[in-house]
């Protein structure tokens, strides 16, 4: 998993992952919307998101 579980989006992408487990990071956040947007931004930066 990414975020709370200690994983790094860039490392996961470079390893060839097809899915990013990010739910716990979003649900457990004090500001879930901000966390979701931050994760989305990170995915875009590594050319994963559409």
C-alpha angles and dihedrals in degrees: 000000000000127000112359091031090054101251124137120226094216093049091047091050092048089051090058101251118170096200135039117210102216105140097103091052091054099040094046094048124108086224107031095178093053091047092050091050091048092051091047090052090051091051092051090051090059091044095247104116124073 
